Amino acid sequence: MSHYKVLFLDIDGTIITPDDKIEDSTQTAVTKAQEQEIEVFLATGRPIHEILDIAKTLKVNSFIGYNGAYGIYKGEDLYKDFMPPDLVKNFLKIAKEYDNEIVLYTNNHNAFTSLDSPIVKNFITKFHLQQNELYNESDLNNILGITLINVNGNEDRLYLNEGEIHLAQVHVEGMENCFDVIRDHVNKGFGVNSVLKHLGIGKEEAIAFGDGLNDKEMLMNVGESFAMGNAHPDLFSYAKHKTTAVAHSGILNGLKVLGLIN
């Protein structure tokens, strides 16, 4: 039995390659970890209702979704932490004034400020989003995550005046003008710590892999942290290890470093 008890994996750029595939080596790595009784969590900025096909492929049913706002362990809810309604309203106001778009994620659908904008259509296609609706005021108290779309120039700074949040550029080709909204106290690191507390284990028994700046808190709160070879350059300083790129068996090679795979 392995000394390690839990493995946290980002999705885009960590599990999913730039051409929207999961490498055989990634599936092998996840299976080998599970065979050693390591619980695997998908830890993502995506809404959980949109990643169930990926979870099925990898035989995973534990999640940290919405950049840390919602945790599930073996199919059972651990916690939910909704976005403050005032923050949501202020973001919608800024977006309208500067012609930005927003997708606001609830537990069961993606609420967009527009479904007609070409950049929104591209976003939906890129992330294979299925449960899409126009934002309605009835969604206000049920928002778990936010992504800003079509943010140009220095417009991202307009959103930082809300306090206790920061923005992480979406680290996917073609999505450079999109930013995940990360709360300083609710992020992937918060999710990791919630899981560790629930399982009663220490950070030295946890492993994490990521590639984007929304992964930095996650990498800082585990014992063995890996930045993918294709990671955002600013992420490497937050990781203990650098592995190969997602399309070159990054997760498998990282687990080899730890002696979990021969």
GUMARPA-180704 format. One record per residue (C-alpha): residue number from 0; x, y, z; residue in three letters. Coordinates in steps of 0.001 Angstrom, whole numbers, always signed. Layout:
REM GUMARPA-180704
<rec nr="NUM" X="X" Y="Y" Z="Z" rest="ALA"/>
...
***
This chain:
REM GUMARPA-180704
<rec nr="0" X="+0" Y="+0" Z="+0" rest="MET"/>
<rec nr="1" X="+1267" Y="+3456" Z="-915" rest="SER"/>
<rec nr="2" X="+2320" Y="+6077" Z="+1616" rest="HIS"/>
<rec nr="3" X="+257" Y="+8520" Z="-455" rest="TYR"/>
<rec nr="4" X="-3499" Y="+8622" Z="+79" rest="LYS"/>
<rec nr="5" X="-4890" Y="+11189" Z="-2351" rest="VAL"/>
<rec nr="6" X="-4097" Y="+12545" Z="-5829" rest="LEU"/>
<rec nr="7" X="-5509" Y="+15840" Z="-7125" rest="PHE"/>
<rec nr="8" X="-5526" Y="+16351" Z="-10896" rest="LEU"/>
<rec nr="9" X="-6394" Y="+19489" Z="-12824" rest="ASP"/>
<rec nr="10" X="-8182" Y="+18822" Z="-16110" rest="ILE"/>
<rec nr="11" X="-7378" Y="+21261" Z="-18946" rest="ASP"/>
<rec nr="12" X="-3693" Y="+21078" Z="-19826" rest="GLY"/>
<rec nr="13" X="-3091" Y="+18389" Z="-17204" rest="THR"/>
<rec nr="14" X="-5438" Y="+15543" Z="-18145" rest="ILE"/>
<rec nr="15" X="-6800" Y="+16953" Z="-21414" rest="ILE"/>
<rec nr="16" X="-4304" Y="+17572" Z="-24225" rest="THR"/>
<rec nr="17" X="-4488" Y="+20615" Z="-26535" rest="PRO"/>
<rec nr="18" X="-6352" Y="+18474" Z="-29088" rest="ASP"/>
<rec nr="19" X="-9005" Y="+17517" Z="-26502" rest="ASP"/>
<rec nr="20" X="-7829" Y="+13972" Z="-25834" rest="LYS"/>
<rec nr="21" X="-6849" Y="+11913" Z="-22806" rest="ILE"/>
<rec nr="22" X="-3595" Y="+10057" Z="-23389" rest="GLU"/>
<rec nr="23" X="-3504" Y="+6313" Z="-22750" rest="ASP"/>
<rec nr="24" X="-605" Y="+6996" Z="-20383" rest="SER"/>
<rec nr="25" X="-2827" Y="+9306" Z="-18319" rest="THR"/>
<rec nr="26" X="-5495" Y="+6642" Z="-17992" rest="GLN"/>
<rec nr="27" X="-2798" Y="+4145" Z="-17022" rest="THR"/>
<rec nr="28" X="-1403" Y="+6537" Z="-14387" rest="ALA"/>
<rec nr="29" X="-4821" Y="+7084" Z="-12801" rest="VAL"/>
<rec nr="30" X="-5558" Y="+3352" Z="-12784" rest="THR"/>
<rec nr="31" X="-2189" Y="+2545" Z="-11188" rest="LYS"/>
<rec nr="32" X="-2816" Y="+5126" Z="-8467" rest="ALA"/>
<rec nr="33" X="-6271" Y="+3729" Z="-7768" rest="GLN"/>
<rec nr="34" X="-4862" Y="+205" Z="-7572" rest="GLU"/>
<rec nr="35" X="-2657" Y="+1446" Z="-4719" rest="GLN"/>
<rec nr="36" X="-5747" Y="+2734" Z="-2883" rest="GLU"/>
<rec nr="37" X="-4988" Y="+6365" Z="-3691" rest="ILE"/>
<rec nr="38" X="-8220" Y="+8375" Z="-3961" rest="GLU"/>
<rec nr="39" X="-8187" Y="+10444" Z="-7165" rest="VAL"/>
<rec nr="40" X="-9913" Y="+13834" Z="-7290" rest="PHE"/>
<rec nr="41" X="-10522" Y="+15884" Z="-10412" rest="LEU"/>
<rec nr="42" X="-9710" Y="+19441" Z="-9280" rest="ALA"/>
<rec nr="43" X="-10878" Y="+21948" Z="-11842" rest="THR"/>
<rec nr="44" X="-12280" Y="+25362" Z="-12572" rest="GLY"/>
<rec nr="45" X="-14958" Y="+23669" Z="-14638" rest="ARG"/>
<rec nr="46" X="-18464" Y="+23021" Z="-13299" rest="PRO"/>
<rec nr="47" X="-18841" Y="+19445" Z="-12097" rest="ILE"/>
<rec nr="48" X="-21943" Y="+18822" Z="-14196" rest="HIS"/>
<rec nr="49" X="-19818" Y="+19337" Z="-17324" rest="GLU"/>
<rec nr="50" X="-16981" Y="+16889" Z="-16512" rest="ILE"/>
<rec nr="51" X="-18899" Y="+13693" Z="-15786" rest="LEU"/>
<rec nr="52" X="-17853" Y="+12126" Z="-19098" rest="ASP"/>
<rec nr="53" X="-14183" Y="+12673" Z="-18199" rest="ILE"/>
<rec nr="54" X="-14828" Y="+11259" Z="-14740" rest="ALA"/>
<rec nr="55" X="-16505" Y="+8199" Z="-16235" rest="LYS"/>
<rec nr="56" X="-13551" Y="+7581" Z="-18549" rest="THR"/>
<rec nr="57" X="-11122" Y="+7732" Z="-15626" rest="LEU"/>
<rec nr="58" X="-13467" Y="+5955" Z="-13168" rest="LYS"/>
<rec nr="59" X="-13336" Y="+8899" Z="-10752" rest="VAL"/>
<rec nr="60" X="-16218" Y="+10043" Z="-8527" rest="ASN"/>
<rec nr="61" X="-14483" Y="+12573" Z="-6261" rest="SER"/>
<rec nr="62" X="-14202" Y="+16227" Z="-7259" rest="PHE"/>
<rec nr="63" X="-13125" Y="+19734" Z="-6398" rest="ILE"/>
<rec nr="64" X="-15025" Y="+21909" Z="-8866" rest="GLY"/>
<rec nr="65" X="-15580" Y="+25580" Z="-9622" rest="TYR"/>
<rec nr="66" X="-12006" Y="+26435" Z="-8560" rest="ASN"/>
<rec nr="67" X="-12578" Y="+25082" Z="-5070" rest="GLY"/>
<rec nr="68" X="-16148" Y="+26147" Z="-4340" rest="ALA"/>
<rec nr="69" X="-17701" Y="+22659" Z="-4375" rest="TYR"/>
<rec nr="70" X="-16242" Y="+19427" Z="-3058" rest="GLY"/>
<rec nr="71" X="-17545" Y="+15886" Z="-3565" rest="ILE"/>
<rec nr="72" X="-16038" Y="+12707" Z="-2093" rest="TYR"/>
<rec nr="73" X="-17084" Y="+9369" Z="-3580" rest="LYS"/>
<rec nr="74" X="-20273" Y="+10869" Z="-4939" rest="GLY"/>
<rec nr="75" X="-21306" Y="+12590" Z="-1685" rest="GLU"/>
<rec nr="76" X="-21232" Y="+16349" Z="-1099" rest="ASP"/>
<rec nr="77" X="-18473" Y="+17603" Z="+1186" rest="LEU"/>
<rec nr="78" X="-19191" Y="+21345" Z="+1002" rest="TYR"/>
<rec nr="79" X="-20498" Y="+24193" Z="-1179" rest="LYS"/>
<rec nr="80" X="-19435" Y="+27829" Z="-949" rest="ASP"/>
<rec nr="81" X="-21424" Y="+30221" Z="-3151" rest="PHE"/>
<rec nr="82" X="-20190" Y="+33524" Z="-4579" rest="MET"/>
<rec nr="83" X="-21389" Y="+36600" Z="-2654" rest="PRO"/>
<rec nr="84" X="-24441" Y="+38040" Z="-4475" rest="PRO"/>
<rec nr="85" X="-23104" Y="+41614" Z="-4279" rest="ASP"/>
<rec nr="86" X="-19897" Y="+40550" Z="-6029" rest="LEU"/>
<rec nr="87" X="-21919" Y="+38843" Z="-8766" rest="VAL"/>
<rec nr="88" X="-24085" Y="+41932" Z="-9308" rest="LYS"/>
<rec nr="89" X="-21069" Y="+44236" Z="-9484" rest="ASN"/>
<rec nr="90" X="-19292" Y="+41971" Z="-11975" rest="PHE"/>
<rec nr="91" X="-22374" Y="+41911" Z="-14194" rest="LEU"/>
<rec nr="92" X="-22512" Y="+45710" Z="-14095" rest="LYS"/>
<rec nr="93" X="-18841" Y="+46071" Z="-15101" rest="ILE"/>
<rec nr="94" X="-19195" Y="+43505" Z="-17883" rest="ALA"/>
<rec nr="95" X="-22191" Y="+45311" Z="-19363" rest="LYS"/>
<rec nr="96" X="-20407" Y="+48650" Z="-19303" rest="GLU"/>
<rec nr="97" X="-17249" Y="+47356" Z="-21025" rest="TYR"/>
<rec nr="98" X="-18822" Y="+44826" Z="-23411" rest="ASP"/>
<rec nr="99" X="-17287" Y="+41860" Z="-21644" rest="ASN"/>
<rec nr="100" X="-19153" Y="+38566" Z="-21346" rest="GLU"/>
<rec nr="101" X="-19496" Y="+36364" Z="-18275" rest="ILE"/>
<rec nr="102" X="-20388" Y="+32767" Z="-17629" rest="VAL"/>
<rec nr="103" X="-21699" Y="+32139" Z="-14114" rest="LEU"/>
<rec nr="104" X="-21743" Y="+28505" Z="-13049" rest="TYR"/>
<rec nr="105" X="-24496" Y="+27060" Z="-10876" rest="THR"/>
<rec nr="106" X="-24738" Y="+23481" Z="-9668" rest="ASN"/>
<rec nr="107" X="-26674" Y="+22414" Z="-12764" rest="ASN"/>
<rec nr="108" X="-26173" Y="+24905" Z="-15603" rest="HIS"/>
<rec nr="109" X="-23934" Y="+27572" Z="-17093" rest="ASN"/>
<rec nr="110" X="-25539" Y="+31027" Z="-17059" rest="ALA"/>
<rec nr="111" X="-24132" Y="+33266" Z="-19823" rest="PHE"/>
<rec nr="112" X="-24667" Y="+36989" Z="-20288" rest="THR"/>
<rec nr="113" X="-25021" Y="+36224" Z="-24012" rest="SER"/>
<rec nr="114" X="-25387" Y="+33104" Z="-26104" rest="LEU"/>
<rec nr="115" X="-25021" Y="+34911" Z="-29437" rest="ASP"/>
<rec nr="116" X="-21529" Y="+36387" Z="-29158" rest="SER"/>
<rec nr="117" X="-18971" Y="+34591" Z="-31386" rest="PRO"/>
<rec nr="118" X="-16441" Y="+34486" Z="-28543" rest="ILE"/>
<rec nr="119" X="-19036" Y="+32918" Z="-26245" rest="VAL"/>
<rec nr="120" X="-19876" Y="+30335" Z="-28899" rest="LYS"/>
<rec nr="121" X="-16164" Y="+29579" Z="-29238" rest="ASN"/>
<rec nr="122" X="-15845" Y="+29240" Z="-25452" rest="PHE"/>
<rec nr="123" X="-18794" Y="+26830" Z="-25331" rest="ILE"/>
<rec nr="124" X="-17329" Y="+24749" Z="-28153" rest="THR"/>
<rec nr="125" X="-13816" Y="+24676" Z="-26681" rest="LYS"/>
<rec nr="126" X="-14967" Y="+23382" Z="-23305" rest="PHE"/>
<rec nr="127" X="-17782" Y="+21196" Z="-24680" rest="HIS"/>
<rec nr="128" X="-20351" Y="+22914" Z="-22468" rest="LEU"/>
<rec nr="129" X="-23838" Y="+21439" Z="-22736" rest="GLN"/>
<rec nr="130" X="-26062" Y="+22944" Z="-20018" rest="GLN"/>
<rec nr="131" X="-26123" Y="+26539" Z="-21254" rest="ASN"/>
<rec nr="132" X="-28749" Y="+29203" Z="-20482" rest="GLU"/>
<rec nr="133" X="-28995" Y="+32971" Z="-20386" rest="LEU"/>
<rec nr="134" X="-28325" Y="+34452" Z="-16950" rest="TYR"/>
<rec nr="135" X="-31470" Y="+35106" Z="-14942" rest="ASN"/>
<rec nr="136" X="-31765" Y="+36974" Z="-11655" rest="GLU"/>
<rec nr="137" X="-33032" Y="+33763" Z="-10085" rest="SER"/>
<rec nr="138" X="-29466" Y="+32449" Z="-10453" rest="ASP"/>
<rec nr="139" X="-28003" Y="+35188" Z="-8250" rest="LEU"/>
<rec nr="140" X="-27753" Y="+33240" Z="-4974" rest="ASN"/>
<rec nr="141" X="-26610" Y="+30006" Z="-6611" rest="ASN"/>
<rec nr="142" X="-23350" Y="+30995" Z="-8304" rest="ILE"/>
<rec nr="143" X="-20394" Y="+28729" Z="-7517" rest="LEU"/>
<rec nr="144" X="-17924" Y="+30038" Z="-10082" rest="GLY"/>
<rec nr="145" X="-17352" Y="+32775" Z="-12648" rest="ILE"/>
<rec nr="146" X="-15298" Y="+33092" Z="-15815" rest="THR"/>
<rec nr="147" X="-14862" Y="+36472" Z="-17507" rest="LEU"/>
<rec nr="148" X="-14833" Y="+36356" Z="-21321" rest="ILE"/>
<rec nr="149" X="-13615" Y="+38849" Z="-23920" rest="ASN"/>
<rec nr="150" X="-11668" Y="+40943" Z="-21398" rest="VAL"/>
<rec nr="151" X="-9287" Y="+43168" Z="-23346" rest="ASN"/>
<rec nr="152" X="-6362" Y="+45430" Z="-22530" rest="GLY"/>
<rec nr="153" X="-6304" Y="+46308" Z="-18850" rest="ASN"/>
<rec nr="154" X="-10021" Y="+45715" Z="-18321" rest="GLU"/>
<rec nr="155" X="-9256" Y="+42804" Z="-15981" rest="ASP"/>
<rec nr="156" X="-8137" Y="+45368" Z="-13387" rest="ARG"/>
<rec nr="157" X="-11659" Y="+46770" Z="-13206" rest="LEU"/>
<rec nr="158" X="-12815" Y="+43604" Z="-11477" rest="TYR"/>
<rec nr="159" X="-10082" Y="+43590" Z="-8858" rest="LEU"/>
<rec nr="160" X="-11654" Y="+46473" Z="-6952" rest="ASN"/>
<rec nr="161" X="-14128" Y="+44020" Z="-5422" rest="GLU"/>
<rec nr="162" X="-11486" Y="+42856" Z="-2918" rest="GLY"/>
<rec nr="163" X="-10532" Y="+39381" Z="-1697" rest="GLU"/>
<rec nr="164" X="-10468" Y="+38005" Z="-5223" rest="ILE"/>
<rec nr="165" X="-7868" Y="+37578" Z="-7928" rest="HIS"/>
<rec nr="166" X="-8051" Y="+36569" Z="-11572" rest="LEU"/>
<rec nr="167" X="-6340" Y="+33613" Z="-13243" rest="ALA"/>
<rec nr="168" X="-5972" Y="+33754" Z="-17010" rest="GLN"/>
<rec nr="169" X="-7476" Y="+30642" Z="-18592" rest="VAL"/>
<rec nr="170" X="-4420" Y="+28635" Z="-19672" rest="HIS"/>
<rec nr="171" X="-5904" Y="+27204" Z="-22867" rest="VAL"/>
<rec nr="172" X="-4918" Y="+28194" Z="-26395" rest="GLU"/>
<rec nr="173" X="-7303" Y="+30781" Z="-27821" rest="GLY"/>
<rec nr="174" X="-8718" Y="+31679" Z="-24415" rest="MET"/>
<rec nr="175" X="-6145" Y="+34326" Z="-23490" rest="GLU"/>
<rec nr="176" X="-8853" Y="+36984" Z="-22985" rest="ASN"/>
<rec nr="177" X="-10714" Y="+34811" Z="-20466" rest="CYS"/>
<rec nr="178" X="-10142" Y="+34875" Z="-16706" rest="PHE"/>
<rec nr="179" X="-11340" Y="+32644" Z="-13898" rest="ASP"/>
<rec nr="180" X="-12437" Y="+34570" Z="-10808" rest="VAL"/>
<rec nr="181" X="-10635" Y="+33104" Z="-7780" rest="ILE"/>
<rec nr="182" X="-11601" Y="+34035" Z="-4258" rest="ARG"/>
<rec nr="183" X="-8627" Y="+34457" Z="-1927" rest="ASP"/>
<rec nr="184" X="-10224" Y="+32202" Z="+702" rest="HIS"/>
<rec nr="185" X="-12100" Y="+29796" Z="-1629" rest="VAL"/>
<rec nr="186" X="-9833" Y="+28233" Z="-4231" rest="ASN"/>
<rec nr="187" X="-8368" Y="+24850" Z="-5087" rest="LYS"/>
<rec nr="188" X="-6105" Y="+25046" Z="-2032" rest="GLY"/>
<rec nr="189" X="-9173" Y="+25535" Z="+157" rest="PHE"/>
<rec nr="190" X="-10697" Y="+22483" Z="-1513" rest="GLY"/>
<rec nr="191" X="-7576" Y="+20401" Z="-933" rest="VAL"/>
<rec nr="192" X="-7463" Y="+21326" Z="+2733" rest="ASN"/>
<rec nr="193" X="-11161" Y="+20524" Z="+3119" rest="SER"/>
<rec nr="194" X="-10552" Y="+17067" Z="+1649" rest="VAL"/>
<rec nr="195" X="-7468" Y="+16418" Z="+3791" rest="LEU"/>
<rec nr="196" X="-9364" Y="+17401" Z="+6910" rest="LYS"/>
<rec nr="197" X="-12296" Y="+15154" Z="+5985" rest="HIS"/>
<rec nr="198" X="-9991" Y="+12195" Z="+5292" rest="LEU"/>
<rec nr="199" X="-7901" Y="+12855" Z="+8386" rest="GLY"/>
<rec nr="200" X="-4590" Y="+12856" Z="+6532" rest="ILE"/>
<rec nr="201" X="-1647" Y="+15248" Z="+6281" rest="GLY"/>
<rec nr="202" X="-472" Y="+17222" Z="+3268" rest="LYS"/>
<rec nr="203" X="+2609" Y="+14987" Z="+3000" rest="GLU"/>
<rec nr="204" X="+264" Y="+12173" Z="+1928" rest="GLU"/>
<rec nr="205" X="-1188" Y="+14238" Z="-951" rest="ALA"/>
<rec nr="206" X="-37" Y="+14715" Z="-4554" rest="ILE"/>
<rec nr="207" X="-1220" Y="+17307" Z="-7088" rest="ALA"/>
<rec nr="208" X="-656" Y="+18091" Z="-10762" rest="PHE"/>
<rec nr="209" X="-1587" Y="+21349" Z="-12495" rest="GLY"/>
<rec nr="210" X="-700" Y="+23709" Z="-15321" rest="ASP"/>
<rec nr="211" X="-2545" Y="+27020" Z="-14754" rest="GLY"/>
<rec nr="212" X="-2335" Y="+29837" Z="-12256" rest="LEU"/>
<rec nr="213" X="-5635" Y="+28700" Z="-10745" rest="ASN"/>
<rec nr="214" X="-3661" Y="+25634" Z="-9588" rest="ASP"/>
<rec nr="215" X="-1088" Y="+27483" Z="-7494" rest="LYS"/>
<rec nr="216" X="-2977" Y="+27248" Z="-4182" rest="GLU"/>
<rec nr="217" X="-3541" Y="+23542" Z="-4779" rest="MET"/>
<rec nr="218" X="+144" Y="+22931" Z="-5424" rest="LEU"/>
<rec nr="219" X="+1083" Y="+24849" Z="-2285" rest="MET"/>
<rec nr="220" X="-1079" Y="+22686" Z="-50" rest="ASN"/>
<rec nr="221" X="+164" Y="+19184" Z="-870" rest="VAL"/>
<rec nr="222" X="+3366" Y="+17332" Z="-98" rest="GLY"/>
<rec nr="223" X="+4285" Y="+16475" Z="-3693" rest="GLU"/>
<rec nr="224" X="+3336" Y="+19078" Z="-6294" rest="SER"/>
<rec nr="225" X="+3955" Y="+18870" Z="-10032" rest="PHE"/>
<rec nr="226" X="+3760" Y="+21595" Z="-12655" rest="ALA"/>
<rec nr="227" X="+3188" Y="+20187" Z="-16121" rest="MET"/>
<rec nr="228" X="+5842" Y="+20859" Z="-18752" rest="GLY"/>
<rec nr="229" X="+3282" Y="+22979" Z="-20603" rest="ASN"/>
<rec nr="230" X="+2368" Y="+24986" Z="-17486" rest="ALA"/>
<rec nr="231" X="+2098" Y="+28764" Z="-17321" rest="HIS"/>
<rec nr="232" X="+5679" Y="+30001" Z="-16685" rest="PRO"/>
<rec nr="233" X="+4661" Y="+31680" Z="-13440" rest="ASP"/>
<rec nr="234" X="+3398" Y="+28384" Z="-11981" rest="LEU"/>
<rec nr="235" X="+6740" Y="+26600" Z="-11743" rest="PHE"/>
<rec nr="236" X="+7820" Y="+28496" Z="-8639" rest="SER"/>
<rec nr="237" X="+4816" Y="+27082" Z="-6754" rest="TYR"/>
<rec nr="238" X="+5597" Y="+23435" Z="-7575" rest="ALA"/>
<rec nr="239" X="+8091" Y="+21073" Z="-5984" rest="LYS"/>
<rec nr="240" X="+8585" Y="+19205" Z="-9267" rest="HIS"/>
<rec nr="241" X="+8378" Y="+19864" Z="-12992" rest="LYS"/>
<rec nr="242" X="+7148" Y="+16982" Z="-15118" rest="THR"/>
<rec nr="243" X="+6733" Y="+16546" Z="-18862" rest="THR"/>
<rec nr="244" X="+3899" Y="+18080" Z="-20873" rest="ALA"/>
<rec nr="245" X="+345" Y="+16775" Z="-20896" rest="VAL"/>
<rec nr="246" X="+855" Y="+15324" Z="-24380" rest="ALA"/>
<rec nr="247" X="+4072" Y="+13609" Z="-23261" rest="HIS"/>
<rec nr="248" X="+2865" Y="+11484" Z="-20330" rest="SER"/>
<rec nr="249" X="+3251" Y="+14224" Z="-17707" rest="GLY"/>
<rec nr="250" X="+1178" Y="+12553" Z="-14989" rest="ILE"/>
<rec nr="251" X="+2661" Y="+9109" Z="-15599" rest="LEU"/>
<rec nr="252" X="+6217" Y="+10472" Z="-15497" rest="ASN"/>
<rec nr="253" X="+5487" Y="+12415" Z="-12340" rest="GLY"/>
<rec nr="254" X="+4212" Y="+9338" Z="-10535" rest="LEU"/>
<rec nr="255" X="+7322" Y="+7509" Z="-11675" rest="LYS"/>
<rec nr="256" X="+9418" Y="+10145" Z="-9896" rest="VAL"/>
<rec nr="257" X="+7600" Y="+9239" Z="-6679" rest="LEU"/>
<rec nr="258" X="+8150" Y="+5530" Z="-7242" rest="GLY"/>
<rec nr="259" X="+4441" Y="+4807" Z="-7649" rest="LEU"/>
<rec nr="260" X="+4900" Y="+3445" Z="-11163" rest="ILE"/>
<rec nr="261" X="+7841" Y="+1449" Z="-12452" rest="ASN"/>
***
